[in-house]
Amino acid sequence: MSIAKKVLRNTMFGALGRVWLILVGFLLTPLILSYLGNDRFALWAIFWSVTAYIMLMDLGMGVSLVRQVAQSLEKQEHARINQAVVSVLLLMFCVASVVWFLIWVLSVWLLPVTGVSSTIQQDITHLVTWGPLVFLLIAFLRVFDAVLRGLQRFDLILGATLATSVVNVLGIYFTLGWGLGVLGLMWATVASYAFQMFALYVSTKKILPQFSTCHRHFNYPLLKSMLPLGARIQVAKVAELASYQTDKLLLAFFMPLSFVTFYDLGSKIAAMMRDAVYTFTTAIFPVASQIQASGDHERLWLLYARGSKYLLMFSLPALAMLLLTAPMLIGAWLGHVSDFVLQAVLVLGVAYWVIVSMAMAFNVGTALNWSKPIMRGSILQAVLNVSLSALLISQMGFMGALWGTLVAVVVSKAYVMRCFYRDFERSIWDDTRLFLHVLLSNMPSVFISLPLVMWLGEQLDFNQRGDAALAWLVSVVVYVFVYLASIRVFGLLDATDMQMLGSHIPGMRYLVKKV
């Protein structure tokens, strides 16, 4: 199977899964908010922020496992896949057990909360009680998810995702309807994660009959060899948490809990753009790892060059549409346009775009075991984000958290990309010209869509879900139509793109400018 076909196949299934999860999350959030209210919803958001930090204790083994499975698949070393999986599973079990014990010990100090209502205290009790089981299930299902990614069976991941989302939606709907509140949400979460872990295991066993999780496959030397890459990549995840989660904790400390809700709602809308872009990049890493194992670096850099172009062609218009239509999205989702949520969408949207724009460098670099600069950049981002946000929140309030994140992301990612161009002797000017070319190609869409958005704002009420949804749909259709025409006019795609993708993407020939 060609690189293009493999990436497109994986991207298609990955895209369906991500779009589905985005839609499910988009629909569930207003439902949960309506049952919990601002303060209890903020507590639920903080729980997931803390969960994200605790999951850092997997030492980044998910990335290492994807790389190991992809390379073992290329070399037909199936026994090594079993060894890698069992070794990581046992490590995760040990780490999760330690976390469980620590939470049990610290619960004596965590549970007595002063200054909050008895309902909030009861919810904290439920979160502390059921939280460790959620951590354990997430750790295990990540292992099986990584195996299927390494095997490049995104179709099976999609199947498990769709089935699990049904279990999750039904669980949340009924438990909230029965008045169980946060406790019901925890029960629904445990049930859906347990189901997903089982589905991923069965899927892996189906396509790899020799797959085994017997403890006898444990291989300490192999686990030890996987740890350095995983540990360095794990530090990179600290940067993501600094961008996605730390601000919520700081806002909860410095400001009323309702501002955590505003931030969380805005970040969820901005994350739609981020996740849509990641749909493409998630299919790159296992392919890049497999190519690296074969030693064909020429194909690897071809993957980087073409992938960077397609990434920009998708991410820049996605960011532009998000910034142009943010009030419509908020109105269609919440039924009213909150100024605080709008501010979060606009600033975090730019920050998230900066992060995903370097995804090709991250994937190809990681496949080549280039992880130290990523680690150093992540440390820089984490330090800048926490310090700037804490300082600016005290001076600017809510906007301080947003600007602290944006500045930290821009500075740290600029540093990482500088190291990438230096270490691999790549030309920054090639990527700069590409960026300007794609940016110029989006200008007609922006110039046409902006007055349209302003006119729709005068004619329709974005505080009404129907009006906001209609305005968003019209704006997106116009932007996309003009952009597709611009792709051909500005010559973004060439004969090489046609050769690689023409037989896989219907209508590709209409986008390539004839010479």
KEZA-811007 format. One line per 4 residues: number of its first residue (from 1); their letters; for each residue x, y, z of C-alpha. Coordinates in nm, 2 decimals, always signed. Layout:
NUM = a = X:Y:Z | ...
REM end
This chain:
1 = msia = +0.00:+0.00:+0.00 | +0.14:+0.34:-0.10 | +0.22:+0.61:+0.17 | -0.05:+0.84:+0.03
5 = kkvl = -0.32:+0.56:+0.04 | -0.21:+0.45:+0.39 | -0.22:+0.80:+0.53 | -0.55:+0.88:+0.36
9 = rntm = -0.71:+0.56:+0.48 | -0.60:+0.61:+0.84 | -0.70:+0.98:+0.82 | -1.05:+0.90:+0.70
13 = fgal = -1.12:+0.67:+0.99 | -0.94:+0.90:+1.23 | -1.15:+1.19:+1.10 | -1.48:+1.01:+1.14
17 = grvw = -1.39:+0.92:+1.50 | -1.28:+1.27:+1.59 | -1.57:+1.44:+1.42 | -1.81:+1.20:+1.60
21 = lilv = -1.65:+1.27:+1.94 | -1.65:+1.65:+1.88 | -2.03:+1.63:+1.80 | -2.10:+1.41:+2.10
25 = gfll = -1.91:+1.64:+2.33 | -2.06:+1.95:+2.17 | -2.41:+1.82:+2.24 | -2.34:+1.67:+2.58
29 = tpli = -2.18:+1.99:+2.73 | -2.50:+2.20:+2.74 | -2.69:+1.91:+2.88 | -2.44:+1.85:+3.17
33 = lsyl = -2.42:+2.23:+3.23 | -2.80:+2.26:+3.26 | -2.81:+1.98:+3.52 | -2.50:+2.08:+3.72
37 = gndr = -2.50:+2.46:+3.70 | -2.19:+2.68:+3.67 | -2.02:+2.60:+4.00 | -2.06:+2.21:+3.99
41 = falw = -1.98:+2.21:+3.61 | -1.66:+2.40:+3.70 | -1.58:+2.13:+3.96 | -1.63:+1.86:+3.69
45 = aifw = -1.40:+2.05:+3.45 | -1.13:+2.08:+3.73 | -1.16:+1.70:+3.79 | -1.06:+1.64:+3.43
49 = svta = -0.78:+1.89:+3.45 | -0.64:+1.70:+3.75 | -0.70:+1.37:+3.57 | -0.49:+1.50:+3.28
53 = yiml = -0.20:+1.58:+3.51 | -0.22:+1.24:+3.68 | -0.21:+1.06:+3.35 | +0.13:+1.21:+3.29
57 = mdlg = +0.25:+0.93:+3.52 | +0.23:+0.69:+3.22 | +0.58:+0.83:+3.14 | +0.48:+0.88:+2.77
61 = mgvs = +0.48:+0.51:+2.70 | +0.19:+0.55:+2.46 | +0.40:+0.73:+2.20 | +0.69:+0.48:+2.25
65 = lvrq = +0.45:+0.19:+2.22 | +0.31:+0.32:+1.89 | +0.66:+0.36:+1.75 | +0.77:+0.01:+1.88
69 = vaqs = +0.46:-0.16:+1.74 | +0.50:+0.01:+1.40 | +0.87:-0.08:+1.37 | +0.80:-0.44:+1.49
73 = lekq = +0.53:-0.47:+1.22 | +0.77:-0.35:+0.95 | +1.02:-0.62:+1.06 | +0.75:-0.89:+1.12
77 = ehar = +0.86:-0.93:+1.48 | +0.52:-1.01:+1.63 | +0.66:-1.16:+1.95 | +0.82:-0.83:+2.02
81 = inqa = +0.48:-0.66:+2.01 | +0.36:-0.89:+2.29 | +0.66:-0.81:+2.49 | +0.62:-0.44:+2.45
85 = vvsv = +0.25:-0.44:+2.53 | +0.28:-0.66:+2.84 | +0.58:-0.46:+2.97 | +0.39:-0.13:+2.94
89 = lllm = +0.07:-0.28:+3.09 | +0.26:-0.40:+3.40 | +0.42:-0.06:+3.43 | +0.09:+0.12:+3.40
93 = fcva = -0.06:-0.11:+3.66 | +0.22:-0.03:+3.91 | +0.19:+0.34:+3.85 | -0.19:+0.33:+3.88
97 = svvw = -0.16:+0.14:+4.20 | +0.07:+0.40:+4.35 | -0.17:+0.68:+4.24 | -0.46:+0.49:+4.39
101 = fliw = -0.28:+0.45:+4.72 | -0.17:+0.82:+4.73 | -0.52:+0.94:+4.67 | -0.65:+0.72:+4.94
105 = vlsv = -0.40:+0.85:+5.19 | -0.44:+1.21:+5.09 | -0.82:+1.19:+5.09 | -0.82:+1.26:+5.46
109 = wllp = -0.69:+1.61:+5.38 | -0.87:+1.65:+5.05 | -1.22:+1.58:+5.16 | -1.27:+1.84:+5.43
113 = vtgv = -1.33:+2.15:+5.22 | -1.42:+2.48:+5.38 | -1.61:+2.77:+5.23 | -1.82:+2.56:+4.99
117 = ssti = -2.17:+2.42:+5.00 | -2.25:+2.07:+5.13 | -2.34:+1.97:+4.78 | -1.99:+2.06:+4.65
121 = qqdi = -1.83:+1.87:+4.94 | -2.04:+1.56:+4.85 | -1.94:+1.59:+4.48 | -1.57:+1.61:+4.58
125 = thlv = -1.62:+1.29:+4.78 | -1.75:+1.11:+4.48 | -1.47:+1.24:+4.26 | -1.20:+1.13:+4.50
129 = twgp = -1.37:+0.79:+4.55 | -1.42:+0.70:+4.19 | -1.13:+0.90:+4.03 | -0.86:+0.63:+4.08
133 = lvfl = -1.06:+0.37:+3.89 | -1.11:+0.62:+3.60 | -0.73:+0.67:+3.60 | -0.66:+0.30:+3.58
137 = liaf = -0.91:+0.24:+3.30 | -0.77:+0.53:+3.10 | -0.41:+0.40:+3.14 | -0.51:+0.05:+3.02
141 = lrvf = -0.72:+0.15:+2.72 | -0.45:+0.39:+2.61 | -0.22:+0.09:+2.58 | -0.46:-0.10:+2.35
145 = davl = -0.53:+0.22:+2.15 | -0.16:+0.26:+2.10 | -0.12:-0.10:+1.97 | -0.40:-0.05:+1.71
149 = rglq = -0.24:+0.28:+1.60 | +0.09:+0.11:+1.56 | -0.08:-0.16:+1.36 | -0.24:+0.13:+1.16
153 = rfdl = -0.59:-0.01:+1.21 | -0.77:+0.32:+1.27 | -1.09:+0.15:+1.14 | -1.10:-0.07:+1.45
157 = ilga = -1.03:+0.23:+1.68 | -1.32:+0.40:+1.51 | -1.56:+0.11:+1.57 | -1.47:+0.10:+1.94
161 = tlat = -1.51:+0.48:+1.96 | -1.85:+0.48:+1.81 | -1.98:+0.20:+2.03 | -1.83:+0.35:+2.34
165 = svvn = -1.98:+0.69:+2.27 | -2.33:+0.53:+2.26 | -2.26:+0.37:+2.61 | -2.13:+0.71:+2.74
169 = vlgi = -2.43:+0.91:+2.60 | -2.69:+0.67:+2.74 | -2.51:+0.66:+3.08 | -2.49:+1.03:+3.11
173 = yftl = -2.84:+1.09:+2.99 | -3.00:+0.84:+3.23 | -2.79:+0.91:+3.54 | -2.84:+1.29:+3.51
177 = gwgl = -3.21:+1.23:+3.45 | -3.23:+1.02:+3.77 | -3.08:+1.31:+3.96 | -2.75:+1.14:+4.04
181 = gvlg = -2.54:+1.45:+3.94 | -2.16:+1.42:+3.96 | -2.19:+1.06:+4.10 | -2.39:+0.96:+3.80
185 = lmwa = -2.13:+1.11:+3.56 | -1.86:+0.92:+3.74 | -2.05:+0.59:+3.70 | -2.12:+0.66:+3.33
189 = tvas = -1.75:+0.74:+3.28 | -1.63:+0.42:+3.44 | -1.88:+0.21:+3.24 | -1.78:+0.36:+2.91
193 = yafq = -1.41:+0.34:+2.97 | -1.44:-0.03:+3.08 | -1.64:-0.10:+2.76 | -1.39:+0.08:+2.54
197 = mfal = -1.09:-0.11:+2.69 | -1.27:-0.44:+2.63 | -1.36:-0.34:+2.27 | -1.00:-0.24:+2.19
201 = yvst = -0.86:-0.56:+2.33 | -1.10:-0.78:+2.13 | -1.02:-0.58:+1.81 | -0.65:-0.63:+1.86
205 = kkil = -0.69:-1.00:+1.92 | -0.91:-1.03:+1.61 | -0.64:-0.90:+1.37 | -0.34:-1.04:+1.56
209 = pqfs = -0.44:-1.38:+1.68 | -0.09:-1.43:+1.83 | -0.14:-1.13:+2.05 | -0.11:-1.21:+2.42
213 = tchr = -0.11:-1.02:+2.75 | +0.04:-1.31:+2.95 | +0.28:-1.18:+3.22 | +0.55:-1.42:+3.08
217 = hfny = +0.60:-1.18:+2.79 | +0.74:-0.91:+3.02 | +1.07:-0.79:+2.89 | +1.26:-0.54:+3.11
221 = pllk = +1.54:-0.46:+2.87 | +1.28:-0.37:+2.60 | +1.08:-0.16:+2.85 | +1.40:+0.02:+2.95
225 = smlp = +1.49:+0.10:+2.59 | +1.14:+0.25:+2.54 | +1.15:+0.47:+2.84 | +1.39:+0.75:+2.73
229 = lgar = +1.18:+0.85:+2.43 | +0.86:+0.82:+2.63 | +0.99:+1.02:+2.92 | +1.10:+1.31:+2.69
233 = iqva = +0.77:+1.31:+2.50 | +0.59:+1.30:+2.83 | +0.75:+1.63:+2.92 | +0.61:+1.77:+2.60
237 = kvae = +0.26:+1.68:+2.73 | +0.33:+1.90:+3.03 | +0.32:+2.19:+2.78 | -0.02:+2.08:+2.65
241 = lasy = -0.15:+2.07:+3.00 | +0.00:+2.41:+3.07 | -0.19:+2.54:+2.77 | -0.52:+2.34:+2.82
245 = qtdk = -0.56:+2.28:+3.19 | -0.34:+2.49:+3.42 | -0.53:+2.81:+3.35 | -0.85:+2.66:+3.49
249 = llla = -0.67:+2.58:+3.81 | -0.53:+2.93:+3.84 | -0.87:+3.08:+3.76 | -1.03:+2.87:+4.03
253 = ffmp = -0.77:+3.00:+4.27 | -0.78:+3.37:+4.18 | -1.13:+3.42:+4.06 | -1.49:+3.29:+4.11
257 = lsfv = -1.56:+2.93:+3.99 | -1.78:+3.06:+3.71 | -1.48:+3.19:+3.52 | -1.35:+2.83:+3.50
261 = tfyd = -1.67:+2.74:+3.32 | -1.63:+3.03:+3.08 | -1.27:+2.92:+3.00 | -1.37:+2.56:+2.96
265 = lgsk = -1.66:+2.64:+2.73 | -1.44:+2.87:+2.51 | -1.16:+2.61:+2.50 | -1.40:+2.34:+2.39
269 = iaam = -1.51:+2.55:+2.09 | -1.15:+2.64:+2.00 | -1.05:+2.27:+2.04 | -1.29:+2.18:+1.76
273 = mrda = -1.05:+2.35:+1.52 | -0.75:+2.19:+1.70 | -0.90:+1.84:+1.69 | -1.01:+1.87:+1.33
277 = vytf = -0.64:+1.94:+1.23 | -0.51:+1.66:+1.45 | -0.74:+1.43:+1.26 | -0.48:+1.45:+0.98
281 = ttai = -0.16:+1.44:+1.19 | -0.26:+1.14:+1.40 | -0.23:+0.91:+1.10 | +0.12:+1.04:+1.02
285 = fpva = +0.32:+0.91:+1.32 | +0.28:+0.53:+1.28 | +0.35:+0.57:+0.90 | +0.66:+0.78:+0.97
289 = sqiq = +0.78:+0.53:+1.23 | +0.74:+0.24:+0.99 | +0.93:+0.43:+0.71 | +1.21:+0.51:+0.96
293 = asgd = +1.24:+0.15:+1.05 | +1.29:+0.07:+0.68 | +1.57:+0.33:+0.65 | +1.41:+0.51:+0.36
297 = herl = +1.47:+0.87:+0.48 | +1.40:+1.02:+0.13 | +1.04:+0.90:+0.16 | +1.03:+1.03:+0.52
301 = wlly = +1.12:+1.38:+0.41 | +0.88:+1.36:+0.12 | +0.61:+1.28:+0.38 | +0.71:+1.58:+0.58
305 = args = +0.72:+1.82:+0.28 | +0.38:+1.72:+0.14 | +0.23:+1.67:+0.48 | +0.33:+2.02:+0.59
309 = kyll = +0.16:+2.17:+0.28 | -0.17:+1.98:+0.34 | -0.16:+2.06:+0.71 | -0.14:+2.43:+0.63
313 = mfsl = -0.40:+2.41:+0.36 | -0.64:+2.27:+0.62 | -0.54:+2.45:+0.94 | -0.52:+2.81:+0.82
317 = pala = -0.88:+2.81:+0.68 | -1.00:+2.63:+0.98 | -0.85:+2.90:+1.21 | -1.00:+3.18:+0.98
321 = mlll = -1.35:+3.02:+0.99 | -1.33:+2.98:+1.37 | -1.23:+3.35:+1.42 | -1.49:+3.47:+1.18
325 = tapm = -1.78:+3.26:+1.30 | -1.71:+3.23:+1.68 | -2.02:+3.43:+1.79 | -2.24:+3.21:+1.57
329 = liga = -2.09:+2.89:+1.71 | -2.14:+3.01:+2.07 | -2.49:+3.11:+2.00 | -2.58:+2.78:+1.83
333 = wlgh = -2.43:+2.58:+2.11 | -2.53:+2.77:+2.43 | -2.83:+2.97:+2.31 | -2.66:+3.30:+2.40
337 = vsdf = -2.33:+3.47:+2.32 | -2.12:+3.52:+2.63 | -1.85:+3.78:+2.60 | -1.61:+3.58:+2.82
341 = vlqa = -1.66:+3.27:+2.62 | -1.61:+3.46:+2.30 | -1.28:+3.60:+2.43 | -1.16:+3.25:+2.52
345 = vlvl = -1.25:+3.12:+2.17 | -1.06:+3.39:+1.99 | -0.74:+3.39:+2.19 | -0.72:+3.02:+2.25
349 = gvay = -0.80:+2.95:+1.89 | -0.48:+3.12:+1.78 | -0.28:+2.95:+2.05 | -0.41:+2.60:+1.95
353 = wviv = -0.34:+2.67:+1.59 | +0.02:+2.75:+1.67 | +0.05:+2.42:+1.85 | -0.10:+2.21:+1.57
357 = smam = +0.09:+2.39:+1.30 | +0.41:+2.22:+1.41 | +0.25:+1.87:+1.42 | +0.44:+1.75:+1.11
361 = afnv = +0.78:+1.84:+1.26 | +0.67:+1.67:+1.59 | +0.57:+1.35:+1.42 | +0.86:+1.31:+1.18
365 = gtal = +1.11:+1.43:+1.45 | +0.97:+1.18:+1.70 | +0.99:+0.90:+1.45 | +1.36:+0.98:+1.42
369 = nwsk = +1.40:+0.98:+1.80 | +1.44:+1.36:+1.80 | +1.29:+1.44:+2.14 | +1.53:+1.65:+2.35
373 = pimr = +1.44:+1.98:+2.18 | +1.07:+1.90:+2.21 | +1.12:+1.83:+2.58 | +1.32:+2.16:+2.63
377 = gsil = +1.05:+2.36:+2.44 | +0.78:+2.20:+2.66 | +0.96:+2.30:+2.98 | +0.99:+2.65:+2.85
381 = qavl = +0.62:+2.66:+2.76 | +0.51:+2.52:+3.10 | +0.72:+2.77:+3.29 | +0.61:+3.07:+3.08
385 = nvsl = +0.25:+2.97:+3.08 | +0.21:+2.92:+3.46 | +0.42:+3.23:+3.55 | +0.26:+3.46:+3.29
389 = sall = -0.09:+3.35:+3.35 | -0.06:+3.38:+3.73 | +0.09:+3.73:+3.69 | -0.16:+3.85:+3.43
393 = isqm = -0.46:+3.71:+3.60 | -0.38:+3.93:+3.90 | -0.35:+4.23:+3.67 | -0.60:+4.17:+3.39
397 = gfmg = -0.84:+3.91:+3.54 | -0.99:+3.66:+3.29 | -0.80:+3.79:+2.99 | -0.47:+3.74:+3.17
401 = alwg = -0.51:+3.37:+3.16 | -0.57:+3.38:+2.79 | -0.29:+3.60:+2.69 | -0.05:+3.42:+2.92
405 = tlva = -0.12:+3.09:+2.73 | -0.09:+3.26:+2.39 | +0.25:+3.42:+2.46 | +0.39:+3.10:+2.61
409 = vvvs = +0.28:+2.89:+2.32 | +0.43:+3.13:+2.05 | +0.77:+3.17:+2.22 | +0.81:+2.80:+2.30
413 = kayv = +0.70:+2.67:+1.96 | +0.93:+2.92:+1.78 | +1.22:+2.78:+1.98 | +1.13:+2.42:+1.89
417 = mrcf = +1.10:+2.49:+1.52 | +1.43:+2.68:+1.52 | +1.59:+2.36:+1.66 | +1.41:+2.15:+1.41
421 = yrdf = +1.55:+2.35:+1.11 | +1.90:+2.35:+1.26 | +1.92:+1.98:+1.36 | +1.78:+1.84:+1.03
425 = ersi = +1.93:+2.11:+0.81 | +1.59:+2.20:+0.67 | +1.52:+2.55:+0.52 | +1.30:+2.78:+0.72
429 = wddt = +1.24:+2.98:+0.40 | +1.07:+2.69:+0.22 | +0.82:+2.66:+0.50 | +0.78:+3.04:+0.52
433 = rlfl = +0.71:+3.07:+0.15 | +0.46:+2.78:+0.18 | +0.29:+2.96:+0.47 | +0.26:+3.29:+0.28
437 = hvll = +0.13:+3.10:-0.03 | -0.15:+2.94:+0.17 | -0.22:+3.26:+0.36 | -0.25:+3.45:+0.03
441 = snmp = -0.49:+3.18:-0.11 | -0.72:+3.24:+0.19 | -0.74:+3.61:+0.15 | -1.03:+3.61:-0.11
445 = svfi = -1.24:+3.39:+0.13 | -1.17:+3.63:+0.42 | -1.25:+3.94:+0.22 | -1.58:+3.80:+0.10
449 = slpl = -1.68:+3.63:+0.43 | -1.61:+3.92:+0.66 | -1.87:+4.16:+0.52 | -2.11:+3.86:+0.49
453 = vmwl = -2.06:+3.78:+0.86 | -2.12:+4.14:+0.96 | -2.44:+4.15:+0.75 | -2.57:+3.83:+0.90
457 = geql = -2.51:+3.98:+1.24 | -2.74:+4.27:+1.16 | -3.01:+4.05:+1.00 | -3.01:+3.76:+1.25
461 = dfnq = -3.00:+3.72:+1.63 | -2.70:+3.50:+1.73 | -2.85:+3.46:+2.07 | -3.11:+3.23:+1.91
465 = rgda = -2.98:+2.88:+1.83 | -3.17:+2.86:+1.50 | -3.04:+3.19:+1.37 | -2.69:+3.13:+1.48
469 = alaw = -2.67:+2.78:+1.33 | -2.81:+2.91:+0.99 | -2.56:+3.20:+0.99 | -2.27:+2.97:+1.06
473 = lvsv = -2.37:+2.72:+0.79 | -2.41:+3.00:+0.53 | -2.07:+3.15:+0.63 | -1.88:+2.82:+0.62
477 = vvyv = -2.03:+2.72:+0.28 | -1.93:+3.06:+0.13 | -1.58:+3.05:+0.27 | -1.52:+2.69:+0.16
481 = fvyl = -1.65:+2.75:-0.19 | -1.43:+3.06:-0.24 | -1.13:+2.88:-0.09 | -1.16:+2.58:-0.32
485 = asir = -1.17:+2.81:-0.62 | -0.86:+2.99:-0.48 | -0.67:+2.66:-0.45 | -0.69:+2.62:-0.82
489 = vfgl = -0.63:+2.99:-0.90 | -0.33:+3.03:-0.68 | -0.18:+2.69:-0.78 | -0.15:+2.54:-0.43
493 = ldat = -0.17:+2.19:-0.57 | +0.07:+2.06:-0.85 | +0.12:+1.76:-1.07 | +0.30:+1.57:-0.79
497 = dmqm = +0.00:+1.62:-0.56 | -0.23:+1.49:-0.85 | -0.01:+1.19:-0.89 | -0.01:+1.11:-0.52
501 = lgsh = -0.37:+1.18:-0.44 | -0.56:+1.20:-0.77 | -0.68:+0.84:-0.76 | -0.78:+0.86:-0.40
505 = ipgm = -0.97:+1.19:-0.37 | -1.27:+1.24:-0.60 | -1.26:+1.57:-0.79 | -0.89:+1.63:-0.73
509 = rylv = -0.83:+1.72:-1.09 | -1.06:+2.03:-1.05 | -0.83:+2.17:-0.78 | -0.51:+2.14:-0.97
513 = kkv = -0.42:+2.43:-1.20 | -0.34:+2.32:-1.55 | -0.01:+2.45:-1.69
REM end
